[in-house]
Amino acid sequence: MFHQTSITPRLQLVAALTRIRQEWQDAADGKSLLEVEGNMGMLLADLINGTGLDTAEQVQVLGSDLFQEIQGLLQSPVRN
C-alpha cells in the first residue's frame, strides 16, 4: 500500500532544498557555489524557512541568540 504521509515530507524537503540552492546560485551570479563564501546564519535561516518549521522548531535549530538576531535582521528596514 502507498503511504503518502511518508513521501510528502520528503518531497517537500527536496523542493525546499532545491529552491534554496537556486536562490544561492542566482545570488552567486554565475560562480560555482563551491567558490562562494556564504553566511552560515542566513543559510540556516533559508533552510528553516524553506522547510516550514514552526517558531519553536526554528528556535531549537538556530538557538535563541541566532534566532533573535535573524528576526531583528528580517524586521529591520532595507538599507541602500
C-alpha positions in Angstrom: 0.0 0.0 0.0 1.2 3.5 -0.8 1.9 5.7 2.2 1.6 9.3 1.0 2.4 10.7 4.5 6.0 9.3 4.4 6.7 10.6 0.9 5.1 14.0 1.1 7.5 15.4 3.8 10.5 14.1 1.7 9.2 15.7 -1.4 8.7 19.0 0.4 12.2 18.8 1.8 13.6 18.2 -1.7 11.6 21.1 -3.1 12.7 23.4 -0.3 16.4 22.5 -0.7 16.2 22.9 -4.5 14.6 26.3 -4.1 17.3 27.4 -1.6 20.1 26.1 -4.0 18.5 28.0 -6.9 18.4 31.2 -4.8 22.0 30.8 -3.8 23.0 30.2 -7.4 21.2 33.3 -8.5 23.0 35.3 -5.9 26.3 33.8 -6.9 25.9 35.4 -10.3 27.4 32.5 -12.3 30.1 31.5 -9.9 30.2 27.9 -8.6 28.6 27.5 -5.2 31.8 25.8 -4.1 33.6 29.2 -4.7 31.0 31.3 -2.9 31.6 32.4 0.6 28.3 32.3 2.5 26.8 33.4 5.7 26.0 30.3 7.7 23.4 32.0 9.8 21.5 33.1 6.6 21.8 29.6 5.1 20.3 28.1 8.3 17.5 30.8 8.1 16.9 29.8 4.5 16.7 26.2 5.5 14.2 26.7 8.3 12.0 29.0 6.3 12.1 26.6 3.3 11.1 23.6 5.3 8.2 25.3 7.1 9.4 24.8 10.7 7.2 26.5 13.3 8.7 29.1 15.7 9.6 26.6 18.5 11.4 24.4 15.9 13.2 27.4 14.5 14.5 28.4 17.9 15.6 24.8 18.5 17.5 24.6 15.3 19.1 28.1 15.4 19.4 28.6 19.2 17.7 31.5 20.8 20.5 34.0 20.2 20.8 33.4 16.4 17.0 33.2 16.2 16.7 36.7 17.7 19.5 38.1 15.5 17.8 36.8 12.4 14.4 38.1 13.5 15.9 41.5 14.1 17.6 41.4 10.7 14.4 40.4 8.9 12.4 43.2 10.7 14.9 46.0 10.0 14.3 48.3 7.0 16.4 47.6 3.9 19.4 50.0 3.6 20.9 51.1 0.3 
